[in-house]
Amino acid sequence: MSGTSLSAARILLIIGGGVAAYKALDLIRRLRERGAKVRVIMTRAAKQFVTPLSAASLSSEKVYDDLFSLTDEAEMGHIELSRAADLLVVAPATADLIARMANGLADDLATTALLATDKKTLLAPAMNLRMWLHPATQRNVATLQKDGALFVGPTEGEMACGEFGPGRMAEPLDIVAAVEAALAEPTTLPLPPVARAPRDEKPLAGTHVLITSGPTHEPIDPVRFIANRSSGRQGHAIAAAAAAAGARVTLVSGPVAIPDPPGVAAIHVESAREMLEAVEKALPADIFVAAAAVADWRVAEIGANKLKKGSSGGPSLKLVENPDILASVAQSPSRRPAVVVGFAAETENVLAHARDKLLKKKCDLIVANDVGEGTGVFGGRTNLVHLVSKDGVESWPSLDKSEVAARLVERLAAMRDAAK
């Protein structure tokens, strides 16, 4: 993510009173290093966990906490604070803050600013799992989502109280990604809460889902090849989730070190051209998910023998473009599936590149993620994705790849139904 990705963005950060308030300090730092200007409002309870001096030092701005400050309120400070921002972020958003927001209460500076704003609001919930799963909290979250509030998290994990489950505040970098998504589009779709309604057991019954996964290996000579670090874990997880949802699944996999998911028809290939041929043979399909990290280039002439070192230095390799599998399927005049999904693995300007890919390839959805150094996405078990469509951007928190797959399959079933 570039250091200027939020350049000149004005963020009003409201820090609620919870143990996760310490993460808000790191969030300020992360936003500032990306060029954002951050103003902070702290609730009275928040000051029991972090100090105003810490927040002021990191934001280089005065910290606000008093609704009845004679200096600030002489200029209608709660109005100015909320209107001058491009986005309001509540982190941590405690059960109490969520309840007061949902019911329109304005009994301190934080809730007054939230009620007075005409800007988007992004909440990062943090609370005990029983509080998060309580019907009252879920009802309040649903009310705020209906009103247009955006959510990032909560995630699952161990709590300060010793329990394990949903309720942990999203990590600062996850919140930064959600901030970027919220500012990137006029309308950004909110995250569904972790506690979801019971899903249809077989929402993809009678559906043929065609999925590509893993890397491709483009030979240089009989020994060497061009490749990337894709493990195939995410694509294989999607195949497994689609099969569990009742779909007939064809998985076209590049070279990976993981087993084929149960219940799928797996086709193993090496190169991009082999993958395209296998995909074309597997069509028609109702849904196509291009999760494979296909090599963009191959060598024009493959060496018949192993290339040897010489006194003149390394060999000069002429590269040519590989076929574009996603575009070929999405733009097929006669065999295009009803739903076509691509992946965008990027190291910078993730959302901008994903939107460009959505338009250029003419697909219905792009699942974008940051695979830059230090993210651990390639080969790892977790993923942080953004769903980019013509309707906007939806950012999910960092999740296990199997949970990403399960959520994506739910979305695919809904998209297929809408396309009928």
N, C-alpha and C positions, 0 to 999 in steps of 0.2 A: 504494500500500500504506500503510495507516495506521500512525502511529507507535506504536500500542499493540497491533499485531497479534500480538505474542509476549509481551505483558505477563505478567510473573511466571513465564515459562518458564525452567526451569533447564537449561542446556546445559553438558555437559562436552566441551570441544574438545580433541582430541588432535592435536597438530601433528607430522607426520612429517618426516623429513629429506630434503627435496627442494627444488629451486630454487623451486617454486611455494609454498614456505612463506611467502613475503612476502604472498601473497594472504590467508593466514590472519589477518594483522593487520587487513586491511580487513574480513574476515568478522566478526571480533570487534566492530569498530565498527558494522557494519550490524546485527548482532544486538542490541547494546546500545541503539542508537537506536530499536529497535522494542520495547524494554522487557524484553528477556531478561537474565537473570543468567548470566554466562559464567565458568566456571572452566576453567583451561588446564593440560594436561599436555604437556610437551615431551619428545620423545625426545632422546637425546644427540646424534644426527645433526642434529636440527632446530636445535640451538643453534649449528650451523655456518653457518646461513643467516639466522636472526633471533635477537634476544637475549631472554632472559627478562624483562628490564626493559621492553622494548617491549610485550610481551604483558601484563605486569602493569599497565603504565600505561593501556593501552586497556581492560582488563577490570576494573580497580580491585579486583583480587583477587590473592592470592599465586599464583605459578606453581609447579607441582609437577613434579619431575623425578627424584626420588631414591626408589627402592623401599625403601631401607634407612635412611631418615631416622628417627632415634630419636624425634623429636618426633611426627611424623605416624604412624609405624607403631605407636607405643605405643597409638594409638587405632584401629588397623587402617585406616589412611588409604586404602589402595587399595579396600577394601570400601566405606567411607563415601563416597568420591568417586563411585564408579560407581552406588551405590544412591540417593544423594541427587539425582541428575540425572533429568530427565524424558526426556532423549535424549542419546546419545553421538554426537559427530560427529568423524570422522577426516578431516582435511584439512591437507595432502595425505596421501592413503593411498598410500604407495609400494608397489612390488612386494614389497619385503621385509616391510613391515607386513602386507600382504594375505596373504602366504605364512605368516607366523607366526600370524596370526589363524585361517586356514583349518586349521592343524594344531594349534591349541590350545596354543601355546607361551606361556609367561609368564615371560620372563627379564628384564623391566624393568618400571617402573611402568605404562607405557602398555599393554603386552600383559596385564599382570596385572589392571588395571582392566577391560579389555575382556573378559577371561575371567570376571571376578567379577560382571559386571553381569547384572541381570535386566530391563534396559530395551532399547528399540530402539536399533540402531546404524546410522548413516548414513555411508557412505563416499564420498569424492570422490577417485577415483583420479587420480594424476599420475605419469607415467613416460615414458620413451622409447617410441616406437610399437612397436619390435621387442619390447620387454619386455612391453608390453600385449598384443600379438598372440601372444606365445609360448604354446604349449599349456599350460605349467605355470601361467601366470598365469590363463588362461581357465578352467583346471580349478579353481584356487583360488577364483576369482570365483563359479563355479557352485556350489561347496561352500558358500560364505558365503551366497549367495542361497537355497540350499536350507535353510540354517539360519535364514533370516529376515532377514538383513542387507539394508539398502536401499542403493541406489547412485544417485548423481547424476553423470552424465558417465561417462567423459571425453569431451571434445569434440575435434574435429579442428582442426588449425592448425599453425603453425610452432613448432618446439621450440627450446629453448635450445641444443641441439646442432646446430641448422641443418636438421634433417630436418622433413618435413611429414607429418602424419597423425593418427590417433587417439592420445590420450595426454595432452592438455592438461587441466589441472584446470578444472572448471567455474568460471565467474565467481562472485564472492561473492554477487551478487543471485540467481543461479540456485540456489546452495546454500541461501540464505535461503528461497526459495520451496519447496525440497524439505524444509527443516526444518518449515515451516508445514504442508505436506502430511502429513509423518510424524506430527506432533502432532495433526492434525485428526481422524484416524480410528484406531479400535482396531487395524485391519489395513490397512496401506498396501502396495500392490503395488510390488516393486522394479523398477528400470529394467533392461531387457535390456542386455547389454554391446554396445558398438559393433560388435564383430566377431560378426556373426550367422551362423547356419548358412545354407547355400544355400536360398533360398526357392523355392517352387513358381513356375514361370515364369508360369502362367496361373491363379492361385488363384480368380479371379472369372469364369472362363469360364462362359457360360450364365446369367449374372446381370445383371439390369437395375438399374443404379444411377442414381438421380435426385438431382441436386445443384443447390442454389441458390448463387449467388455474387454478390459485388459489393454496391453500395448500391442503394437505391431513391430515385427523385426524386419528391417529392410537390408538384405544382404549386400555386403561390399565385396566379399570374396567367400570361398567356402568356410572361412573361419570367423570373420568379423561381420558385424551388422550395426545399423543405426537403430536406436530404440529410445525409450524413455523409462521413467521410474514407476509407471502405473502398475499396481499390484492386481487390479481386477476386483478388489474386495467390494467396491461400491456397485459395480455392474452386476456382479454375481449375487449380491444381496438383493438387488432389485428383481433379478430373475427368481430368486427364492420366494420373495414376498408376492410376486405376481402369481407364481404357481400356487402358493398357499391361499391366494384370493380366488382360485378356481380357473385361472387362465390356462390355455395351452401355450406353453412358452418355448420359443426357439432361441437358444443362446449361442451367438457366434462369438467365440472367445479367441483372443490372441494368446501368445505364450504366457501362461501364469503358473505359479507354484501352489495354487489352492485347488481343492477338488471341485468338480462340477456340483452345483446344487441338486438336491434330490427332486425328481419330478419334472425335469426339463429335458428337452432334446438339445444336446450340446454338439456343436460343430466346431472343431479346432482348426485354426488357420495360423499362418505365420505373417504374411505380408498384407499391406493395405489392399492390393489388387485381389488377393485371395479372399479377403474379408468382404469386399464389394461383391464378388462373384457369389459367395455363400449367401449374402443378404438378398441379392436379386433372385436366387433360386428359392429362398424361403418365403418370398412374397407370393400371394397377398397376405397382409396382416391388418388387424384393426388398429394396433398401436405399435409404433416404432420408437425405441429408446436407444439413442446413439451415445452410450456411456463409455465406449472405448476411446482410449487416447491414441488415435491413429497418427502415425508419423506423417508429417506434412511433405517430406521429401524422401526420395530414394536416389541411389546412384544411377546415372544413365547407362553405364556399362559395368556389369558385375564381372569381377575378375574370375577367370577360369581356375586360377591357382592362387595360393596364398601370396599376398603382396609382401615383398621382402624389403628390408631396409637397404638403402643405397647411399652412395657418397653424395648424391645430389639432394638429400633430405627426404622429407615425407612426400608421399604421392599426392598429386592434385586430383581431387574428386569432383567431377561434374555432377551436380544434383538437378533433378527434375521433379516437378510437383507430382504428388500422388493423387489418385482420384478422390474427390470429395464425396464421401459416402452419404453424409447427412443431407447435403444439397441434392444429390442424385435422387434420394428417396422422397424428400420433401417437395421437390419440383417435378416429380414424375407426373405426366399428364393423365395417365390411365391407372397407375398402381399405387398412388399415394395413399397411405393409411389415413384414417380419420383423425388420428392424433399423432403428431411427430414431435419428439422431444430431443433436444440436443444438450450436450454438456459443454461448458466453457471453463477450462482450467487455466487460470491466469495468474500472473505474478505482479501485476499492477493495473490500476484503472479497471478493476474487475467488472463493475456494473456498466461502464461505458462500452467496454469490449463485448460484453454479453448482449447489450441492446443492439450493437452493430451486427452481431452474429445472428440475432433473431430476425432482423430485417433482411440481411444478405442471403441467409439460407432459406428463408420463408418457412420457418417451422412455427409451431404453436407455443412452445415453451422452451426456455433455456434454463438449465440448472447450472448456476455459476458458483465457482469457489476459488479461493486464493490458495495456490499451491507453491507459493514462494518459499524461500529458504526459512526454515524454522517453524513452518506451519504443521509439519508432520502428516499432511494429508496423504501424499503418495506413500503407500505401504502401511499407513496407520489404520487404526480402527474407528476413528472419529472423523467427522466432516462438518464443516460450517458452510451452508449453502444459501444462495439467494435465488428465488424463483422469479425469472424475468419473463413477462408476457406483454402483450399489447395493452393490458389493463393496468400494468404497474409492476412493482417489485415487492416481493414478500421475503423477508429475511427470517431464517430459522436460527435458533441458538446452536451451539456446538452439540452434536448428537452422535451417538454410536451409529455407524453406517447402516446397521440393520434397522434402526428407528427411522433414519432418513428414508430408507427404502420403503418401510411400512407407510409412512406419511405420503410419500410420492405415489404409491400405488392407490391410495385413497383419492388423491388428486386426479390420477389418470382415469379412474372409474368415473369420476364426476365429469371430466372433460369428454370422455367417450359418450356419456349419456347426453351431454349438451350438444354434441356434434350430430346426434341421430336426427 
